[in-house]
Amino acid sequence: MVQKLRVIVRVDLAAGLVMIKALGKLNLHTLIGLYSLIRRTNAIRPGLTVEVDLRAAAAEASVLADLRAACASGRLPDQADPQQSICRLRILEPAAEPESGAVRLTV
């Protein structure tokens, strides 16, 4: 069964912030769709901060590395945005999974 990525988008133009909450599995295939959504929301108005909340998503390590690189460079990859517009991207990363055999305690 193919796992889909679901998103909730909130736009606050007064605060200059777009919040994208990702739910589900984030892999190389679903990352293409996420980049497309980030590019579109980034085009709403120059200077917006796009915050992607991955705390409720299961993300592959390679995908997180790609997103971190986009945050550091301030631009999306060429394939996602050929115009290379400036993108103020911020990622809220998922919690690290416990090592095998480890027990996660919640209080």
C-alpha positions in Angstrom: 0.0 0.0 0.0 1.3 3.4 -1.0 1.6 5.8 2.0 0.4 9.3 1.1 1.6 12.6 2.6 -1.2 14.7 3.9 -0.7 18.4 4.7 -2.5 21.2 6.4 -1.6 24.7 5.3 -2.2 27.8 7.3 -1.4 31.3 5.9 -1.0 34.3 8.2 -0.2 37.2 5.9 -0.2 39.7 8.8 2.7 37.7 10.5 4.3 36.9 7.2 4.2 33.2 7.9 2.9 30.1 6.1 2.7 27.0 8.2 2.6 23.6 6.5 1.9 20.6 8.8 2.9 17.3 7.2 1.2 14.1 8.3 2.1 10.6 7.0 5.2 9.3 5.2 7.8 11.7 3.7 10.1 10.0 1.2 11.7 11.0 -2.0 8.5 10.6 -4.0 6.3 12.7 -1.6 9.1 15.3 -1.2 8.5 16.4 -4.8 4.9 17.3 -3.9 6.0 19.0 -0.7 8.6 21.1 -2.7 5.8 22.1 -5.1 3.6 23.2 -2.3 6.5 25.2 -0.7 7.2 26.9 -4.0 3.6 27.9 -4.5 3.2 29.2 -1.0 6.5 31.1 -1.3 5.1 32.8 -4.3 2.1 34.3 -2.5 4.1 37.3 -1.3 7.8 38.0 -1.2 9.4 37.7 2.2 7.1 35.1 3.7 8.6 32.5 6.0 7.5 29.0 5.1 7.5 26.7 8.2 7.2 23.0 7.5 6.2 21.0 10.6 7.4 17.4 10.3 6.9 16.5 13.9 3.9 14.3 13.0 5.4 12.8 9.9 7.7 9.8 9.3 10.6 11.3 7.3 13.5 9.4 5.6 17.0 10.6 6.5 17.8 11.6 2.9 14.7 13.7 2.7 15.6 15.5 6.0 19.1 16.2 4.6 17.6 17.7 1.4 15.3 19.9 3.4 18.2 21.0 5.7 20.2 21.9 2.6 17.3 24.0 1.3 17.0 25.8 4.6 20.8 26.5 4.7 20.9 27.8 1.1 17.7 29.8 1.2 16.5 28.3 -2.0 14.7 25.1 -3.1 16.5 22.6 -5.4 16.7 23.5 -9.1 14.2 20.7 -10.0 11.6 22.2 -7.6 12.2 25.9 -8.5 14.0 26.5 -11.7 13.8 30.3 -11.1 15.7 29.8 -7.8 13.6 32.3 -5.9 14.7 33.2 -2.4 12.9 30.9 0.1 12.8 31.6 3.9 12.3 28.0 4.9 12.2 26.7 8.4 11.8 23.0 9.3 10.4 21.6 12.6 12.0 18.1 12.5 10.4 14.9 13.7 11.5 13.5 17.0 14.4 11.0 16.7 13.3 7.4 16.8 14.6 5.4 19.8 17.4 3.0 19.0 16.4 -0.6 18.8 15.9 -2.1 22.2 15.5 1.3 23.8 12.4 2.3 25.5 10.8 5.7 25.0 9.4 7.0 28.3 6.6 9.6 28.3 5.6 11.6 31.3 
